[in-house]
């Protein structure tokens, strides 16, 4: 499968009048990747804060039914975007040769046509639903609009210019919320909230075209140039598809076996775990183009994979230990006893993230860059099957904690597939690099959990959190001082690069 993907990428390169790419040395790749991660981190913080404030205001002006209708429209937009993209442009991000402009035109042409067709098809399906259907149809107009920024995004990701991407993301979000707040306050109701999605698509496309060096790219239908990209793109998209299917099957299974209340418990726990997952997804996104540039420069990926595991392990540990250590006391103290089943899921989920996040963040980008999305797909499939199988089988006898147990099982399966690939093909010592931060997190989280479990009060929770983080820092400074110093230096370098 890897050889087939490599041949597809080579064929893709042969279809273009290739413009030689600038070869970046390892230091420049490190600098740009750190800056990109920092820029995306700042973006995530801004988006989260703006979203919380705007939605609190909008919630006072609109009804739950309005929010539900827009949520349905956004779901259709996400599905349409997933179906129309097909992942055909992603091969150009990791390819050694820079894409020719006509390739970018062809990719844009095919995806714009697909997005437009799906928008029209979905919109026609909403006609029987009257006013509600018209609201959803309006939101679907953003599908082709969002596609217009694709060529610029490919070029920016190839060059690790995530600061520009983050800027565009912030611009379009602020445009969306500004429009929504103004129009809803003026009396437009749900139409203001729905049209804000379209405004976001327009603002993002304009900002991307203006800020990108390649400017406007005209769409062009040229199937012959896109066809060689389909194999890689299909497997890349399949990874996301597995994740979506897993999440929906897990939600449906929980509701069917344990009821809506247990599903609500899981939903809250998963929302809390979005904090470390935001860091993970940031590193995950940067790793593919960064590894592609390292491989283009002829660098050995093994040391980069090992370093990535160690650094991500330290960063993730700092977040999950705080969550797990304070959960037994803080969740019931702040939210009430009805949420007592959330802390066990958080504790077990923290272990799962410590197992899978460092290895995934360090290896998935490398596998994509090496033309092997098939291994990533197998890892995600194993993760999904194990999580679903274990969680749903244990849910009735064990209770909600079974979700966390299944999460750990899936994480072990995912890490095993990816770790074996990295060890076999890149000589990376995956287990050795993960062992120490994992052991440190388990010890620190366990100590904090023990203290936090003594009383369901805020002081007890804060004491457990402080102890957990203190133990983690002490253990890391003693046993992995060089990794901590490297992480701090990289964070500073990223902040400087992002602000340059």
C-alpha positions, 0 to 999 in steps of 0.5 A: 500500500505504501509503495502504491501511494508513493507511485501515485505521488510520483505520478502526480509530480510528473503531471506538472511543470514543476517549480523547484521547492526551496529546501529548508534545513533542519533548523529552519524547519524547526523554527517555522514549525515552532512558530506555526504551532504557537500561532495556531495555539494563539488562534485556538485561544482566541477562537475559544474565547470569542466563541464562548462570549458570542454564544452566551450573548446569542443564547439570550437573543435566540431560542434553543430551536434556532440554535438547533436549526443552525447546528443541523445546517452546520452539520450538513456543511461539514458533511458536504465539505468532507464529501466534496474535498476528497482529500485531493489537494493534500498530496500536494502539501507533502510532495517534494516538488512544489505544485505548478499553478495549473495543478492548483487551478485543477484541484480548485476547479474539481473541488469547487464543482463538487462543492457547488453540486453538493450545495445545490443537491442539499439545498433542493432536499431542504425545500419541503421543510419550508422556512427551516429548510430555507435557513439551512439552504442559505448556510449551504452557500458557504460550501463553494465559498470556503473552497476558494481558499484551498490553493492558498492554504496548500501553498502556505502549509507547504511553507509552514506559514501557519501564522497567515493561516491562523490570521485568516481563521481569526479574521473569518471568525470575527467576521462571523460573530460580528455579523451574527451579533449585529443582525440578530440584535437588529431583529433578524433572528435565526436568519442573522445566525445562518447568514453569518456562516456565509459571511464567514466563508466570504471573509475567509476567502478574501483574507486568504487571497489578499494575504497569500503570496500566490494571490487569486487562483482561477479554477480550471477543470482538468481531470487528468491532472487531479486523477493521480492525487486521488489514491492518496487523498482517498486514504487521507480522507478515510482517516477522518471518516473513521474518526467521524464514524467512531464518534457517532457509533460511540454516541449511539451505542452509549445512548442505546445501552445506558441512556441519554443521561450517560451520553450527557456524562460522556459529552461533558467529559469529552468537552473537558478533554478538548483542552489537551486535544487542542494542543494535540491537534495543533501539533498534529496539523504542523507535523505533516508539512514539517516532516515533508520538508525534513524528508525533502532535505534528506534528513533521517526521520528517526531522531525527529520522531523520537524528539517529537514523542518526548516533547509532546509527552511532556506538554500533554502530561502538564495538561492531563495531570491537572485535569485528572488530579483535580477532577474527583473534587472539582467536578462535583463541587462546581457542577453538583453530585449528578456529575459524579460519574465524570471524574473516572472518565477524565482520569482514564481518558487522561491515561489514553491521551498520554499513550496515543497523543505523543506517538500520533503527533510524532508519527502520523505526519511522517507517515503522510509525508512518506506517502503511507496514509494506509498505515495511519488508516489502519491505526485509526481503524484499530483505535475505533474498533477497540474503543467501541468494542471494549466500551460498549461491552463493559458499559452495562456491567461497569458503568460510564467508566467503561468509556474511559477503559475503552478509550485506553484500549483504543489508544494502546492499539493505535500507538502499537500500530504507529509505534511498530511502523516508526521502529521498523522503518525509521529506527525510532525508539518509540517505547523508550521515549514515551515510557518516562513521561507516561510514568511521570504522568501516572505517578503525578496524576495518581498522587493528585487524585488521592488528595482530591478524592478526600473531599468534594470541595474546591480546596481539596480539588485545588490541593490535588491539582497543585500536588499533581502538577508539583510532582510531575514537575519534580519528576521531569526535572530530575529524570528528563531535565533536558527534555523540559529545557528543550520544550521551554526553548522551543516554546519561546522560539515559537512565540518569537517566530509567531510574533515576528 
